[in-house]
Amino acid sequence: MPDTSLQDRLDKRTERLSDILASGSFSAAQGILQAMHPAEIADVLESLPKARRELLWEMIDPDIEGDVLMEVHDEVRDALVRIMDPEEIRAASEQLDLDDLADFVQSLPEKLNREVLRGMRVQDRQRLETVLSYPEDSAGGLMNLDTITVREDVTLDVVLRYLRRRGEMPRNTDRLMVVDRFGRYQGELPIRRLLTHNTDALVSSVMRTDVIPIAVTTEAREIARQFEDYDLVSAPVVNDEGRLLGRITIDDVVDVIRDQAEQSVLSRDGLNQEDDVFAPAFKSARRRAVWLGVNLVTAFLASWVIARFEATIDQIVTLAVLMTIVPSMGGIAGSQTLTLMIRGQALGQINRTNTRSLMMKEATVSLLNGALWAVIVCAFTAWWFGDIKIGVLLGAALIINLLFAAMAGLGIPIVLRRIGVDPALAGGVILTTVTDVIGLVAFLGLATLILL
């Protein structure tokens, strides 16, 4: 049965291109590249070491260089741009849609940025500057100005003739925007209604007026949620006065969703989604060193807590064997709550009105799980070491730490979000510190009070 997996096909092409480049058969490599989509070429480039990446880049058709550059991550794009001359960069930029061009220009060094802008027509440069005037992660930064507008007082026949004269429509056009004579958004005319209704009908009788446009300052996260909730392919963008500025299309929203998902996973370990897998070792080491340093500080803090109970551990050696159990269990329980909270924040499910209910629910879950596993570890410890007191202490410390872990997993994302810090980036480190310290203090502290 033929393999239909996209990833498998890409892996095979990457391996084949790598072997061909190593053998020096460049014409064969060019033949493979010509049959590939720009996104596939971008994936191959990101999976090759620096030397072979640059060699492959020289073989790519100049007509698709711009599209390929927009598919690779920022760090890879920066490296490729550095080996291109200004004329190549300008030619690549001319192939891009306005929203992609805005992203591309923002990623260029200032000198090259000016070169690209200087080579553009005045009208195109003004349109680009309009998009660049908004934050990159807002509706204004994501929107495309290529929008087809119609008036509500014309017939569908007039609209159809107008479209035929145009000859083509912008990509992902599933609806036409209806505006008044001042350019204010009035509604939308879905293409399916245009094609299925009587051509004598007025746009006003067919158009939809229940679609709420997206404000130009809306954050990318909220835009992605709206596209998901309402199954949108495109959506209008308006300013504070209700004037239509442009539209956002599904391809840009998919990029937003993908970026958010990648960043959520990578930021937990102090990594960035734009990090190049084949970046120089020194550069990668420098980036990761910061995160390792933060982790080292938390480890020293846990060690300091253990040192406070050195006398207790010296007298009861069993405690040294068992004391890692409580922090470990607390870390897992807290991470579960933390992950659910970060996800809930991303989906807009967490607010002031439901925080108390969440707190009660997580506290109940932690107490139930704490009681269950406290009984199990107590029985196992009593059987292993023949000391029921230590088993009871271990179980009690476990309940305490699971409760604190749940509250920390709930509270940390809320506090970090309020002070403007990404919970996915810093939440894990803070949670680990809390569960380690509380777990050790609870277990060793109870042992000191009761057994000595």
Secondary structure, DSSP 8 states (H G I E B T S, - for coil): -----HHHHHHHHHHHHHHHHHHT-HHHHHHHHHTS-HHHHHHHHHTS-HHHHHHHHTTS-GGGHHHHHHHS-HHHHHHHHHTS-HHHHHHHHTTS-HHHHHHHHHHS-HHHHHHHHHTS-HHHHHHHHHHHTS-TTBHHHH-BS---EE-TTSBHHHHHHHHHHH----TT--EEEEE-TT-BEEEEEEHHHHHHS-TTSBHHHHSB-----EETT-BHHHHHHHHHHHT-SEEEEE-TT-BEEEEEEHHHHHHHHHHHHHHHHHGGGT--TT--TT--HHHHHHHHHHHHHHHHHHHHHHHHHHHHTHHHHHH-THHHHHTTHHHHHHHHHHHHHHHHHHHHHHTT---TTTHHHHHHHHHHHHHHHHHHHHHHHHHHHHHHHS-HHHHHHHHHHHHHHHHHHHHHHHHHHHHHHHTT--HHHHHHHHHHHHHHHHHHHHHHHHHHHHH-
